[in-house]
Amino acid sequence: MLACKSCHALSLEESCPACGGEMSKEWQGFLEILDPENSALAQEMGIRTPGKFALRVR
Ligand SMILES: [Zn+2]
């Protein structure tokens, strides 16, 4: 699994399906956002779409 360096989305794609950003193998932590509008963490990370995200991406 790869994580996007800009929006932290997790994917197997070479470029991010959400924002087209660069993907990285160096990531830590896992977060599933089901309801971004009611998640303080999602808002803090700037996540607006439900999905799976990495907490930290290098
Ligand atoms: Zn992205």
N, CA, C, O and the ligand as a Tripos MOL2 file, in Angstrom:
@<TRIPOS>MOLECULE
protein
  233   231    59     0     0
PROTEIN
NO_CHARGES

@<TRIPOS>ATOM
      1 N           0.8420   -1.2010    0.0000 N.3       1 MET1
      2 CA          0.0000    0.0000    0.0000 C.3       1 MET1
      3 C           0.8790    1.2540    0.0000 C.2       1 MET1
      4 O           1.9220    1.3100    0.6520 O.2       1 MET1
      5 N           0.4260    2.2430   -0.7450 N.am      2 LEU2
      6 CA          1.1460    3.5170   -0.8270 C.3       2 LEU2
      7 C           0.2670    4.6220   -0.2600 C.2       2 LEU2
      8 O          -0.9590    4.5070   -0.2500 O.2       2 LEU2
      9 N           0.8930    5.6850    0.2090 N.am      3 ALA3
     10 CA          0.1510    6.8150    0.7550 C.3       3 ALA3
     11 C           0.5220    8.0940    0.0150 C.2       3 ALA3
     12 O           1.6860    8.3190   -0.3140 O.2       3 ALA3
     13 N          -0.4700    8.9160   -0.2390 N.am      4 CYS4
     14 CA         -0.2430   10.1860   -0.9550 C.3       4 CYS4
     15 C           0.4940   11.1730   -0.0640 C.2       4 CYS4
     16 O           0.1440   11.3470    1.1030 O.2       4 CYS4
     17 N           1.5210   11.8210   -0.6200 N.am      5 LYS5
     18 CA          2.3000   12.7880    0.1570 C.3       5 LYS5
     19 C           1.5320   14.0700    0.4120 C.2       5 LYS5
     20 O           1.8370   14.7860    1.3650 O.2       5 LYS5
     21 N           0.5430   14.3780   -0.4150 N.am      6 SER6
     22 CA         -0.1800   15.6320   -0.1750 C.3       6 SER6
     23 C          -1.4920   15.4610    0.5890 C.2       6 SER6
     24 O          -1.7790   16.2560    1.4840 O.2       6 SER6
     25 N          -2.3070   14.4310    0.2570 N.am      7 CYS7
     26 CA         -3.5890   14.3140    0.9640 C.3       7 CYS7
     27 C          -3.6770   13.0920    1.8660 C.2       7 CYS7
     28 O          -4.6930   12.8940    2.5330 O.2       7 CYS7
     29 N          -2.6170   12.2590    1.9010 N.am      8 HIS8
     30 CA         -2.5280   11.0980    2.7930 C.3       8 HIS8
     31 C          -3.4540    9.9360    2.4280 C.2       8 HIS8
     32 O          -3.5590    8.9860    3.2050 O.2       8 HIS8
     33 N          -4.1200    9.9760    1.2890 N.am      9 ALA9
     34 CA         -4.9790    8.8620    0.8800 C.3       9 ALA9
     35 C          -4.1370    7.6090    0.6400 C.2       9 ALA9
     36 O          -3.0250    7.6900    0.1180 O.2       9 ALA9
     37 N          -4.6740    6.4560    1.0230 N.am     10 LEU10
     38 CA         -3.9900    5.1860    0.7760 C.3      10 LEU10
     39 C          -4.5000    4.5570   -0.5070 C.2      10 LEU10
     40 O          -5.7040    4.5440   -0.7640 O.2      10 LEU10
     41 N          -3.5780    4.0330   -1.3180 N.am     11 SER11
     42 CA         -3.9590    3.4320   -2.5860 C.3      11 SER11
     43 C          -2.8380    2.5480   -3.0880 C.2      11 SER11
     44 O          -1.7050    2.6410   -2.6150 O.2      11 SER11
     45 N          -3.1510    1.6870   -4.0480 N.am     12 LEU12
     46 CA         -2.1160    0.8940   -4.7030 C.3      12 LEU12
     47 C          -1.6760    1.5510   -6.0040 C.2      12 LEU12
     48 O          -0.7700    1.0590   -6.6760 O.2      12 LEU12
     49 N          -2.3100    2.6540   -6.3560 N.am     13 GLU13
     50 CA         -1.9850    3.3390   -7.6160 C.3      13 GLU13
     51 C          -0.6430    4.0590   -7.5010 C.2      13 GLU13
     52 O          -0.1890    4.3930   -6.4070 O.2      13 GLU13
     53 N          -0.0160    4.2900   -8.6690 N.am     14 GLU14
     54 CA          1.2620    4.9940   -8.7040 C.3      14 GLU14
     55 C           1.1010    6.4790   -8.4240 C.2      14 GLU14
     56 O           2.0090    7.1200   -7.8950 O.2      14 GLU14
     57 N          -0.0630    7.0300   -8.7800 N.am     15 SER15
     58 CA         -0.3480    8.4140   -8.4240 C.3      15 SER15
     59 C          -1.6910    8.4440   -7.6980 C.2      15 SER15
     60 O          -2.5340    7.5700   -7.9000 O.2      15 SER15
     61 N          -1.8770    9.4390   -6.8670 N.am     16 CYS16
     62 CA         -3.0370    9.4800   -5.9840 C.3      16 CYS16
     63 C          -4.3530    9.5930   -6.7550 C.2      16 CYS16
     64 O          -4.5150   10.5030   -7.5680 O.2      16 CYS16
     65 N          -5.3020    8.6690   -6.5060 N.am     17 PRO17
     66 CA         -6.5900    8.7390   -7.1930 C.3      17 PRO17
     67 C          -7.4330    9.9320   -6.7450 C.2      17 PRO17
     68 O          -8.3440   10.3560   -7.4560 O.2      17 PRO17
     69 N          -7.1290   10.4670   -5.5710 N.am     18 ALA18
     70 CA         -7.9230   11.5840   -5.0410 C.3      18 ALA18
     71 C          -7.4250   12.9330   -5.5580 C.2      18 ALA18
     72 O          -8.2280   13.7750   -5.9610 O.2      18 ALA18
     73 N          -6.0970   13.1450   -5.5510 N.am     19 CYS19
     74 CA         -5.5790   14.4700   -5.9100 C.3      19 CYS19
     75 C          -4.4960   14.4240   -6.9690 C.2      19 CYS19
     76 O          -4.0230   15.4730   -7.4080 O.2      19 CYS19
     77 N          -4.0850   13.2160   -7.3960 N.am     20 GLY20
     78 CA         -3.0460   13.1290   -8.4190 C.3      20 GLY20
     79 C          -1.6410   13.3320   -7.8960 C.2      20 GLY20
     80 O          -0.6880   13.4240   -8.6700 O.2      20 GLY20
     81 N          -1.5130   13.4010   -6.5630 N.am     21 GLY21
     82 CA         -0.2130   13.6710   -5.9520 C.3      21 GLY21
     83 C           0.7160   12.4760   -5.9690 C.2      21 GLY21
     84 O           0.3280   11.3740   -6.3570 O.2      21 GLY21
     85 N           1.9480   12.7080   -5.5440 N.am     22 GLU22
     86 CA          2.9810   11.6780   -5.5020 C.3      22 GLU22
     87 C           2.7240   10.7260   -4.3310 C.2      22 GLU22
     88 O           2.3560   11.1620   -3.2400 O.2      22 GLU22
     89 N           2.9210    9.4170   -4.5640 N.am     23 MET23
     90 CA          2.7050    8.4180   -3.5300 C.3      23 MET23
     91 C           4.0240    8.0270   -2.8740 C.2      23 MET23
     92 O           5.0820    8.1110   -3.4970 O.2      23 MET23
     93 N           3.9580    7.5970   -1.6050 N.am     24 SER24
     94 CA          5.1530    7.2040   -0.8670 C.3      24 SER24
     95 C           4.9310    5.8710   -0.1620 C.2      24 SER24
     96 O           3.8320    5.5740    0.3060 O.2      24 SER24
     97 N           6.0150    5.0610   -0.0950 N.am     25 LYS25
     98 CA          5.9440    3.8070    0.6680 C.3      25 LYS25
     99 C           6.2090    4.0500    2.1400 C.2      25 LYS25
    100 O           5.9340    3.1950    2.9820 O.2      25 LYS25
    101 N           6.7470    5.2260    2.4470 N.am     26 GLU26
    102 CA          7.1520    5.5300    3.8260 C.3      26 GLU26
    103 C           6.0270    6.2330    4.5540 C.2      26 GLU26
    104 O           5.9540    7.4610    4.5850 O.2      26 GLU26
    105 N           5.1400    5.4250    5.1470 N.am     27 TRP27
    106 CA          4.0490    6.0450    5.9020 C.3      27 TRP27
    107 C           3.7690    5.2220    7.1450 C.2      27 TRP27
    108 O           4.1310    4.0480    7.2220 O.2      27 TRP27
    109 N           3.1230    5.8460    8.1130 N.am     28 GLN28
    110 CA          2.8300    5.1970    9.3900 C.3      28 GLN28
    111 C           1.4170    5.5170    9.8240 C.2      28 GLN28
    112 O           0.9080    6.6090    9.5700 O.2      28 GLN28
    113 N           0.7900    4.5630   10.4750 N.am     29 GLY29
    114 CA         -0.5340    4.7980   11.0420 C.3      29 GLY29
    115 C          -1.6090    4.6490    9.9890 C.2      29 GLY29
    116 O          -1.3670    4.8500    8.7990 O.2      29 GLY29
    117 N          -2.7770    4.3010   10.4310 N.am     30 PHE30
    118 CA         -3.8570    4.0120    9.5100 C.3      30 PHE30
    119 C          -5.1410    4.5730   10.0820 C.2      30 PHE30
    120 O          -5.4130    4.4460   11.2760 O.2      30 PHE30
    121 N          -5.9140    5.1840    9.2340 N.am     31 LEU31
    122 CA         -7.1060    5.8760    9.6830 C.3      31 LEU31
    123 C          -8.1920    5.6970    8.6410 C.2      31 LEU31
    124 O          -7.9720    5.9540    7.4570 O.2      31 LEU31
    125 N          -9.3640    5.2560    9.0760 N.am     32 GLU32
    126 CA        -10.4720    5.1750    8.1320 C.3      32 GLU32
    127 C         -11.4830    6.2520    8.4970 C.2      32 GLU32
    128 O         -11.9950    6.2890    9.6160 O.2      32 GLU32
    129 N         -11.7580    7.1180    7.5480 N.am     33 ILE33
    130 CA        -12.7110    8.2010    7.7630 C.3      33 ILE33
    131 C         -14.0210    7.8250    7.0670 C.2      33 ILE33
    132 O         -14.0660    7.6600    5.8480 O.2      33 ILE33
    133 N         -15.0790    7.6960    7.8590 N.am     34 LEU34
    134 CA        -16.3790    7.3530    7.2970 C.3      34 LEU34
    135 C         -17.2360    8.5950    7.0800 C.2      34 LEU34
    136 O         -18.0120    8.6770    6.1280 O.2      34 LEU34
    137 N         -17.0780    9.5540    7.9800 N.am     35 ASP35
    138 CA        -17.9280   10.7520    7.9490 C.3      35 ASP35
    139 C         -17.0650   11.9920    8.2230 C.2      35 ASP35
    140 O         -17.0080   12.4840    9.3500 O.2      35 ASP35
    141 N         -16.3950   12.4890    7.1690 N.am     36 PRO36
    142 CA        -15.4270   13.5840    7.3460 C.3      36 PRO36
    143 C         -16.0240   14.8330    8.0050 C.2      36 PRO36
    144 O         -15.3370   15.5300    8.7520 O.2      36 PRO36
    145 N         -17.2840   15.1090    7.7330 N.am     37 GLU37
    146 CA        -17.8760   16.3410    8.2700 C.3      37 GLU37
    147 C         -18.0510   16.2890    9.7780 C.2      37 GLU37
    148 O         -18.1250   17.3260   10.4360 O.2      37 GLU37
    149 N         -18.1190   15.0610   10.3330 N.am     38 ASN38
    150 CA        -18.2950   14.9290   11.7720 C.3      38 ASN38
    151 C         -17.0730   14.3510   12.4680 C.2      38 ASN38
    152 O         -17.1680   13.8640   13.5940 O.2      38 ASN38
    153 N         -15.9280   14.4030   11.8030 N.am     39 SER39
    154 CA        -14.6870   13.9090   12.3980 C.3      39 SER39
    155 C         -13.7090   15.0590   12.5950 C.2      39 SER39
    156 O         -13.2700   15.6920   11.6350 O.2      39 SER39
    157 N         -13.3740   15.3190   13.8610 N.am     40 ALA40
    158 CA        -12.4320   16.3990   14.1520 C.3      40 ALA40
    159 C         -11.0750   16.1170   13.5230 C.2      40 ALA40
    160 O         -10.4050   17.0230   13.0280 O.2      40 ALA40
    161 N         -10.6780   14.8410   13.5480 N.am     41 LEU41
    162 CA         -9.3840   14.4640   12.9780 C.3      41 LEU41
    163 C          -9.3600   14.6970   11.4680 C.2      41 LEU41
    164 O          -8.3700   15.1880   10.9260 O.2      41 LEU41
    165 N         -10.4440   14.3450   10.7990 N.am     42 ALA42
    166 CA        -10.5330   14.5640    9.3550 C.3      42 ALA42
    167 C         -10.4130   16.0460    9.0310 C.2      42 ALA42
    168 O          -9.7370   16.4340    8.0780 O.2      42 ALA42
    169 N         -11.0790   16.8700    9.8350 N.am     43 GLN43
    170 CA        -11.0240   18.3090    9.5720 C.3      43 GLN43
    171 C          -9.6270   18.8570    9.8230 C.2      43 GLN43
    172 O          -9.1430   19.7210    9.0910 O.2      43 GLN43
    173 N          -8.9820   18.3390   10.8750 N.am     44 GLU44
    174 CA         -7.6210   18.7660   11.1920 C.3      44 GLU44
    175 C          -6.6640   18.4140   10.0580 C.2      44 GLU44
    176 O          -5.7450   19.1750    9.7570 O.2      44 GLU44
    177 N          -6.8820   17.2500    9.4260 N.am     45 MET45
    178 CA         -6.0100   16.8020    8.3460 C.3      45 MET45
    179 C          -6.4600   17.3310    6.9830 C.2      45 MET45
    180 O          -5.7830   17.1070    5.9790 O.2      45 MET45
    181 N          -7.5850   18.0250    6.9400 N.am     46 GLY46
    182 CA         -8.0530   18.5670    5.6740 C.3      46 GLY46
    183 C          -8.6960   17.5340    4.7730 C.2      46 GLY46
    184 O          -8.7300   17.7080    3.5540 O.2      46 GLY46
    185 N          -9.2170   16.4400    5.3670 N.am     47 ILE47
    186 CA         -9.8440   15.3730    4.5860 C.3      47 ILE47
    187 C         -11.3130   15.6860    4.3650 C.2      47 ILE47
    188 O         -12.0400   15.9720    5.3170 O.2      47 ILE47
    189 N         -11.7500   15.6340    3.1280 N.am     48 ARG48
    190 CA        -13.1490   15.9580    2.8280 C.3      48 ARG48
    191 C         -13.9160   14.7990    2.2300 C.2      48 ARG48
    192 O         -15.1310   14.8830    2.0550 O.2      48 ARG48
    193 N         -13.2190   13.7130    1.9130 N.am     49 THR49
    194 CA        -13.9120   12.5620    1.3320 C.3      49 THR49
    195 C         -13.6890   11.3350    2.2040 C.2      49 THR49
    196 O         -12.5940   11.1620    2.7390 O.2      49 THR49
    197 N         -14.7010   10.4710    2.3640 N.am     50 PRO50
    198 CA        -14.5280    9.2470    3.1470 C.3      50 PRO50
    199 C         -13.4870    8.3480    2.4880 C.2      50 PRO50
    200 O         -13.3340    8.3600    1.2670 O.2      50 PRO50
    201 N         -12.7720    7.5690    3.3000 N.am     51 GLY51
    202 CA        -11.7870    6.6560    2.7450 C.3      51 GLY51
    203 C         -10.7430    6.3040    3.7670 C.2      51 GLY51
    204 O         -10.8960    6.5780    4.9580 O.2      51 GLY51
    205 N          -9.6570    5.6830    3.2840 N.am     52 LYS52
    206 CA         -8.5790    5.2440    4.1580 C.3      52 LYS52
    207 C          -7.3790    6.1600    3.9780 C.2      52 LYS52
    208 O          -7.0050    6.5090    2.8580 O.2      52 LYS52
    209 N          -6.7850    6.5410    5.0960 N.am     53 PHE53
    210 CA         -5.6980    7.5150    5.0680 C.3      53 PHE53
    211 C          -4.5620    7.1000    5.9900 C.2      53 PHE53
    212 O          -4.7720    6.3920    6.9750 O.2      53 PHE53
    213 N          -3.3620    7.5460    5.6610 N.am     54 ALA54
    214 CA         -2.2040    7.3620    6.5310 C.3      54 ALA54
    215 C          -2.1130    8.5430    7.4810 C.2      54 ALA54
    216 O          -2.3960    9.6790    7.1010 O.2      54 ALA54
    217 N          -1.7160    8.2690    8.7240 N.am     55 LEU55
    218 CA         -1.5640    9.3710    9.6800 C.3      55 LEU55
    219 C          -0.3230   10.1990    9.3890 C.2      55 LEU55
    220 O          -0.3490   11.4270    9.4670 O.2      55 LEU55
    221 N           0.7770    9.5070    9.0480 N.am     56 ARG56
    222 CA          2.0220   10.2180    8.7720 C.3      56 ARG56
    223 C           2.6010    9.7050    7.4650 C.2      56 ARG56
    224 O           2.6570    8.4950    7.2430 O.2      56 ARG56
    225 N           3.0270   10.6020    6.6060 N.am     57 VAL57
    226 CA          3.6630   10.2320    5.3390 C.3      57 VAL57
    227 C           4.9800   10.9640    5.2370 C.2      57 VAL57
    228 O           5.0540   12.1720    5.4670 O.2      57 VAL57
    229 N           6.0350   10.2160    4.8840 N.am     58 ARG58
    230 CA          7.3350   10.8660    4.6920 C.3      58 ARG58
    231 C           7.6240   11.0420    3.2200 C.2      58 ARG58
    232 O           8.6740   11.5720    2.8560 O.2      58 ARG58
    233 ZN         -3.5980   12.7180   -2.7480 Zn       59 ZN59
@<TRIPOS>BOND
     1     1     2 1
     2     2     3 1
     3     3     4 2
     4     3     5 am
     5     5     6 1
     6     6     7 1
     7     7     8 2
     8     7     9 am
     9     9    10 1
    10    10    11 1
    11    11    12 2
    12    11    13 am
    13    13    14 1
    14    14    15 1
    15    15    16 2
    16    15    17 am
    17    17    18 1
    18    18    19 1
    19    19    20 2
    20    19    21 am
    21    21    22 1
    22    22    23 1
    23    23    24 2
    24    23    25 am
    25    25    26 1
    26    26    27 1
    27    27    28 2
    28    27    29 am
    29    29    30 1
    30    30    31 1
    31    31    32 2
    32    31    33 am
    33    33    34 1
    34    34    35 1
    35    35    36 2
    36    35    37 am
    37    37    38 1
    38    38    39 1
    39    39    40 2
    40    39    41 am
    41    41    42 1
    42    42    43 1
    43    43    44 2
    44    43    45 am
    45    45    46 1
    46    46    47 1
    47    47    48 2
    48    47    49 am
    49    49    50 1
    50    50    51 1
    51    51    52 2
    52    51    53 am
    53    53    54 1
    54    54    55 1
    55    55    56 2
    56    55    57 am
    57    57    58 1
    58    58    59 1
    59    59    60 2
    60    59    61 am
    61    61    62 1
    62    62    63 1
    63    63    64 2
    64    63    65 am
    65    65    66 1
    66    66    67 1
    67    67    68 2
    68    67    69 am
    69    69    70 1
    70    70    71 1
    71    71    72 2
    72    71    73 am
    73    73    74 1
    74    74    75 1
    75    75    76 2
    76    75    77 am
    77    77    78 1
    78    78    79 1
    79    79    80 2
    80    79    81 am
    81    81    82 1
    82    82    83 1
    83    83    84 2
    84    83    85 am
    85    85    86 1
    86    86    87 1
    87    87    88 2
    88    87    89 am
    89    89    90 1
    90    90    91 1
    91    91    92 2
    92    91    93 am
    93    93    94 1
    94    94    95 1
    95    95    96 2
    96    95    97 am
    97    97    98 1
    98    98    99 1
    99    99   100 2
   100    99   101 am
   101   101   102 1
   102   102   103 1
   103   103   104 2
   104   103   105 am
   105   105   106 1
   106   106   107 1
   107   107   108 2
   108   107   109 am
   109   109   110 1
   110   110   111 1
   111   111   112 2
   112   111   113 am
   113   113   114 1
   114   114   115 1
   115   115   116 2
   116   115   117 am
   117   117   118 1
   118   118   119 1
   119   119   120 2
   120   119   121 am
   121   121   122 1
   122   122   123 1
   123   123   124 2
   124   123   125 am
   125   125   126 1
   126   126   127 1
   127   127   128 2
   128   127   129 am
   129   129   130 1
   130   130   131 1
   131   131   132 2
   132   131   133 am
   133   133   134 1
   134   134   135 1
   135   135   136 2
   136   135   137 am
   137   137   138 1
   138   138   139 1
   139   139   140 2
   140   139   141 am
   141   141   142 1
   142   142   143 1
   143   143   144 2
   144   143   145 am
   145   145   146 1
   146   146   147 1
   147   147   148 2
   148   147   149 am
   149   149   150 1
   150   150   151 1
   151   151   152 2
   152   151   153 am
   153   153   154 1
   154   154   155 1
   155   155   156 2
   156   155   157 am
   157   157   158 1
   158   158   159 1
   159   159   160 2
   160   159   161 am
   161   161   162 1
   162   162   163 1
   163   163   164 2
   164   163   165 am
   165   165   166 1
   166   166   167 1
   167   167   168 2
   168   167   169 am
   169   169   170 1
   170   170   171 1
   171   171   172 2
   172   171   173 am
   173   173   174 1
   174   174   175 1
   175   175   176 2
   176   175   177 am
   177   177   178 1
   178   178   179 1
   179   179   180 2
   180   179   181 am
   181   181   182 1
   182   182   183 1
   183   183   184 2
   184   183   185 am
   185   185   186 1
   186   186   187 1
   187   187   188 2
   188   187   189 am
   189   189   190 1
   190   190   191 1
   191   191   192 2
   192   191   193 am
   193   193   194 1
   194   194   195 1
   195   195   196 2
   196   195   197 am
   197   197   198 1
   198   198   199 1
   199   199   200 2
   200   199   201 am
   201   201   202 1
   202   202   203 1
   203   203   204 2
   204   203   205 am
   205   205   206 1
   206   206   207 1
   207   207   208 2
   208   207   209 am
   209   209   210 1
   210   210   211 1
   211   211   212 2
   212   211   213 am
   213   213   214 1
   214   214   215 1
   215   215   216 2
   216   215   217 am
   217   217   218 1
   218   218   219 1
   219   219   220 2
   220   219   221 am
   221   221   222 1
   222   222   223 1
   223   223   224 2
   224   223   225 am
   225   225   226 1
   226   226   227 1
   227   227   228 2
   228   227   229 am
   229   229   230 1
   230   230   231 1
   231   231   232 2
@<TRIPOS>SUBSTRUCTURE
     1 MET1         2 RESIDUE 1 A MET
     2 LEU2         6 RESIDUE 1 A LEU
     3 ALA3        10 RESIDUE 1 A ALA
     4 CYS4        14 RESIDUE 1 A CYS
     5 LYS5        18 RESIDUE 1 A LYS
     6 SER6        22 RESIDUE 1 A SER
     7 CYS7        26 RESIDUE 1 A CYS
     8 HIS8        30 RESIDUE 1 A HIS
     9 ALA9        34 RESIDUE 1 A ALA
    10 LEU10       38 RESIDUE 1 A LEU
    11 SER11       42 RESIDUE 1 A SER
    12 LEU12       46 RESIDUE 1 A LEU
    13 GLU13       50 RESIDUE 1 A GLU
    14 GLU14       54 RESIDUE 1 A GLU
    15 SER15       58 RESIDUE 1 A SER
    16 CYS16       62 RESIDUE 1 A CYS
    17 PRO17       66 RESIDUE 1 A PRO
    18 ALA18       70 RESIDUE 1 A ALA
    19 CYS19       74 RESIDUE 1 A CYS
    20 GLY20       78 RESIDUE 1 A GLY
    21 GLY21       82 RESIDUE 1 A GLY
    22 GLU22       86 RESIDUE 1 A GLU
    23 MET23       90 RESIDUE 1 A MET
    24 SER24       94 RESIDUE 1 A SER
    25 LYS25       98 RESIDUE 1 A LYS
    26 GLU26      102 RESIDUE 1 A GLU
    27 TRP27      106 RESIDUE 1 A TRP
    28 GLN28      110 RESIDUE 1 A GLN
    29 GLY29      114 RESIDUE 1 A GLY
    30 PHE30      118 RESIDUE 1 A PHE
    31 LEU31      122 RESIDUE 1 A LEU
    32 GLU32      126 RESIDUE 1 A GLU
    33 ILE33      130 RESIDUE 1 A ILE
    34 LEU34      134 RESIDUE 1 A LEU
    35 ASP35      138 RESIDUE 1 A ASP
    36 PRO36      142 RESIDUE 1 A PRO
    37 GLU37      146 RESIDUE 1 A GLU
    38 ASN38      150 RESIDUE 1 A ASN
    39 SER39      154 RESIDUE 1 A SER
    40 ALA40      158 RESIDUE 1 A ALA
    41 LEU41      162 RESIDUE 1 A LEU
    42 ALA42      166 RESIDUE 1 A ALA
    43 GLN43      170 RESIDUE 1 A GLN
    44 GLU44      174 RESIDUE 1 A GLU
    45 MET45      178 RESIDUE 1 A MET
    46 GLY46      182 RESIDUE 1 A GLY
    47 ILE47      186 RESIDUE 1 A ILE
    48 ARG48      190 RESIDUE 1 A ARG
    49 THR49      194 RESIDUE 1 A THR
    50 PRO50      198 RESIDUE 1 A PRO
    51 GLY51      202 RESIDUE 1 A GLY
    52 LYS52      206 RESIDUE 1 A LYS
    53 PHE53      210 RESIDUE 1 A PHE
    54 ALA54      214 RESIDUE 1 A ALA
    55 LEU55      218 RESIDUE 1 A LEU
    56 ARG56      222 RESIDUE 1 A ARG
    57 VAL57      226 RESIDUE 1 A VAL
    58 ARG58      230 RESIDUE 1 A ARG
    59 ZN59       233 GROUP 0 **** ****
